[in-house]
């Protein structure tokens, strides 16, 4: 009895504490500076990879830029101090004067008109020459009879300079525009023809015999063997032909033209505008360089297996 009373008088034991749930650690968003550092790292890696991949082109451009800067510096020194040591620079304009002449010509639009007209003549003459010379060279390279008939005629006409064709072209064509395009065509035709013929002659005959043994017909051999194998020589001829076309065009414009960059240069000489003479010459060089670069770019697209064309 006493024991029961004693048990009732004792305080009740406190309930056991339950373990608190363990909360999963929450991911904190990265600090802004950490994200920017990761982006900069990725950008640096991309830039570094691009520089390593194009280091040869960058080196070439850097050397070309330094060479051009040295040329302009030498030109400025010789023209500014009127150096005259057998070769006279007394009347040669400085690069600053040529740039001022360019600004004036660009403001009135006169130079742009001459450039556009010359480019149109070049495009017409060069495209016509390409459309005729390339197929003709392929046929001459494939069929001996065609080569025996056409090659002697081309070899007789080829050494005639473009400037000697000016009187004949004036007699042949009803307008000066058509005669100038014809002279441009003549200038670019023969380099394209001869290089195409050379490309056909350099085709490996083993490839031809292999295609014949596989049952390929004449057209398939022409399309799959001769033409792809001749493409490097064809594009070499196109590049050379473009340069000769510009030489021929400028000669024709100086003699019989009334518009064009050649006429612009000759008119500047007649009016004793020395800075315009240098401006015309520089425009001719830039246009010729751009034209050749376009042909090389097309060659890289057409011939992806060639690293250099």
C-alpha positions in Angstrom: 0.0 0.0 0.0 2.8 2.4 1.0 4.7 1.4 -2.1 1.7 2.3 -4.3 1.3 5.6 -2.7 5.0 6.3 -3.1 4.9 5.5 -6.8 2.0 7.9 -7.3 3.9 10.6 -5.5 6.9 10.4 -7.8 6.9 12.7 -10.9 6.1 11.2 -14.2 9.1 10.6 -16.5 9.5 13.1 -19.3 8.8 11.8 -22.8 11.9 10.9 -24.8 12.9 13.6 -27.2 12.4 12.6 -30.9 15.5 13.1 -33.2 15.2 16.2 -35.3 15.0 15.6 -39.0 18.2 16.1 -40.9 17.7 18.8 -43.5 19.4 18.3 -46.9 22.0 21.0 -47.7 20.6 23.4 -50.2 22.7 24.3 -53.2 23.7 27.9 -53.2 23.8 29.6 -56.6 27.3 30.4 -57.7 28.6 33.8 -57.0 28.4 36.3 -59.9 32.2 36.6 -60.0 32.6 32.8 -60.3 30.2 32.6 -63.2 32.0 35.5 -65.0 35.4 33.8 -64.4 34.1 30.6 -66.0 32.8 32.5 -69.0 36.1 34.3 -69.4 37.9 31.0 -69.2 35.8 29.5 -72.0 36.2 32.6 -74.2 40.0 32.5 -73.6 40.1 28.8 -74.5 38.1 29.5 -77.8 40.3 32.4 -78.7 43.5 30.4 -77.9 42.3 27.5 -80.1 41.4 29.9 -83.0 44.8 31.5 -82.8 46.6 28.2 -82.9 44.5 27.0 -85.8 45.1 30.2 -87.9 48.6 31.0 -86.8 50.0 30.7 -90.3 47.5 33.1 -91.8 48.0 35.6 -88.9 51.7 35.4 -89.4 51.3 36.0 -93.2 49.0 39.0 -92.5 51.4 40.5 -90.0 54.3 40.2 -92.3 52.3 41.7 -95.1 51.1 44.6 -92.9 54.7 45.4 -91.9 55.9 45.2 -95.5 53.2 47.6 -96.6 53.9 50.0 -93.8 57.6 50.0 -94.8 56.7 50.7 -98.4 54.5 53.6 -97.5 57.1 55.0 -95.2 59.8 54.8 -97.9 57.4 56.4 -100.4 56.6 59.2 -98.0 60.3 59.9 -97.3 61.3 59.9 -101.0 58.4 62.1 -102.1 58.6 64.5 -99.2 62.3 65.2 -99.5 62.2 65.2 -103.4 65.0 62.7 -103.7 66.6 62.7 -107.1 69.3 60.2 -107.7 69.0 59.1 -111.3 65.4 58.2 -110.4 63.6 61.5 -109.8 60.9 61.8 -107.1 60.5 65.6 -107.6 57.0 65.4 -109.0 55.8 62.2 -107.2 52.9 63.0 -104.7 53.1 61.9 -101.1 50.7 59.4 -99.6 48.9 62.2 -97.8 48.3 64.0 -101.1 47.0 60.8 -102.7 44.7 60.3 -99.8 43.4 63.8 -100.1 42.8 63.2 -103.8 40.9 60.0 -102.9 38.7 62.0 -100.5 37.9 64.5 -103.2 37.1 61.9 -105.9 35.0 59.9 -103.5 33.0 63.0 -102.6 32.0 63.8 -106.1 31.5 60.2 -107.2 33.6 60.5 -110.3 36.1 57.8 -109.3 33.4 55.4 -108.4 31.8 55.8 -111.8 35.1 54.9 -113.5 35.7 51.9 -111.2 32.2 50.5 -111.8 32.5 50.7 -115.5 36.0 49.1 -115.6 34.7 46.2 -113.3 31.8 45.7 -115.7 34.1 45.4 -118.7 36.4 43.0 -116.8 33.5 40.8 -115.8 32.1 40.6 -119.3 35.4 39.9 -121.1 36.6 37.5 -118.4 33.4 35.5 -118.2 33.2 35.2 -122.0 36.8 34.1 -122.2 36.3 31.5 -119.4 33.2 30.1 -121.0 35.0 29.6 -124.3 38.6 28.8 -123.3 37.9 26.1 -120.7 35.7 23.9 -122.8 37.9 24.4 -125.8 41.0 23.5 -123.8 39.3 20.4 -122.5 38.4 19.3 -126.0 41.8 20.0 -127.3 43.4 18.0 -124.5 41.2 15.0 -125.0 41.0 14.8 -128.8 44.2 15.1 -130.8 42.5 16.2 -134.0 41.0 19.2 -132.3 44.4 20.1 -130.8 46.1 19.8 -134.2 43.6 22.1 -135.8 43.3 24.8 -133.1 46.7 24.9 -131.4 48.7 26.4 -134.4 46.1 29.2 -134.7 46.2 30.0 -131.0 50.0 30.0 -131.0 50.1 32.5 -133.9 47.6 34.9 -132.2 48.9 34.5 -128.6 52.1 36.6 -128.8 50.2 39.6 -130.2 50.0 42.1 -127.3 46.6 43.4 -126.4 47.5 47.0 -127.3 48.2 45.9 -130.9 44.6 44.7 -131.0 43.2 48.2 -130.4 43.1 49.4 -134.0 41.7 46.0 -135.2 39.1 45.9 -132.5 37.9 49.4 -133.4 37.5 48.3 -137.0 35.7 45.1 -136.0 33.2 46.3 -133.5 30.6 49.1 -133.9 31.2 50.8 -130.5 34.2 51.5 -128.3 32.5 49.6 -125.4 32.4 46.4 -127.4 36.0 46.9 -128.7 37.3 47.3 -125.1 35.5 44.2 -123.9 36.9 42.3 -126.9 40.5 43.4 -125.9 39.8 42.3 -122.4 38.6 38.9 -123.7 41.7 38.5 -125.8 44.0 39.3 -122.9 42.4 36.6 -120.6 41.6 34.0 -123.3 45.0 32.6 -124.1 46.3 32.1 -120.5 43.1 30.2 -119.6 43.3 28.1 -122.8 46.9 27.1 -122.4 46.6 26.2 -118.7 43.5 24.1 -119.3 45.4 22.3 -122.1 48.3 21.8 -119.7 46.0 20.4 -117.0 44.5 17.9 -119.5 48.0 16.8 -120.6 49.0 16.1 -117.0 46.2 13.7 -116.2 47.5 10.3 -115.0 46.7 7.8 -117.8 46.5 5.1 -115.2 43.3 6.7 -113.9 41.9 6.8 -117.4 42.6 3.1 -118.0 41.2 2.2 -114.6 37.9 4.0 -115.3 37.7 2.3 -118.7 38.2 -1.1 -117.2 35.3 -0.3 -114.8 33.0 0.3 -117.8 32.9 4.1 -117.8 31.9 5.7 -121.0 33.6 8.7 -122.6 31.4 11.3 -121.0 31.8 9.7 -117.5 35.6 9.6 -118.0 35.6 13.3 -119.0 33.4 14.3 -116.0 34.9 12.1 -113.3 38.6 11.9 -114.3 39.8 14.6 -116.7 37.8 17.6 -115.4 38.6 17.2 -111.7 42.3 16.4 -112.4 42.5 19.6 -114.6 40.9 21.9 -112.1 44.1 23.1 -110.4 45.6 24.1 -113.8 42.3 25.7 -114.8 42.2 27.9 -111.8 45.9 28.8 -112.3 45.0 29.9 -115.8 42.0 31.9 -114.4 44.2 33.7 -112.0 46.9 34.5 -114.6 44.2 35.4 -117.1 42.6 37.9 -114.7 45.9 39.7 -114.3 46.4 39.9 -118.1 42.8 41.0 -118.5 43.4 44.1 -116.3 46.6 45.0 -118.2 44.7 44.7 -121.5 41.7 46.7 -120.2 43.8 49.6 -118.9 45.7 49.8 -122.2 42.5 49.8 -124.1 40.9 52.5 -121.9 43.9 54.7 -122.1 43.9 54.6 -125.9 40.3 54.5 -127.0 38.1 54.7 -123.9 36.1 57.6 -122.6 35.4 56.2 -119.2 37.1 53.7 -116.8 40.0 53.7 -114.4 42.5 53.6 -117.2 41.0 56.7 -118.8 40.9 58.3 -115.4 44.6 57.8 -115.0 45.5 59.0 -118.4 43.3 62.0 -118.1 45.1 62.9 -114.8 48.4 62.7 -116.6 47.1 65.0 -119.4 45.9 67.5 -116.8 49.1 67.3 -114.8 47.3 66.0 -111.7 50.0 63.9 -110.2 48.1 62.8 -107.1 45.2 61.4 -109.4 47.8 59.5 -111.4 49.0 57.7 -108.3 45.4 57.2 -107.1 44.4 55.6 -110.4 47.4 53.2 -110.2 46.6 52.2 -106.7 43.0 51.6 -107.6 44.1 49.3 -110.5 46.4 47.4 -108.2 43.6 46.9 -105.5 41.1 45.9 -108.1 43.5 43.3 -109.6 44.3 42.0 -106.2 40.7 41.7 -105.2 39.8 39.9 -108.5 42.6 37.3 -108.0 41.6 36.8 -104.4 38.0 36.1 -105.5 39.2 33.5 -108.0 41.4 31.8 -105.4 38.5 31.7 -102.9 36.3 30.1 -105.5 39.1 27.6 -106.2 39.3 26.6 -102.5 35.5 26.0 -102.5 35.5 24.0 -105.7 38.7 22.0 -104.7 38.5 21.4 -101.0 41.2 18.8 -101.3 43.7 21.4 -102.3 45.4 23.5 -99.5 46.8 26.0 -102.0 45.5 27.0 -105.4 
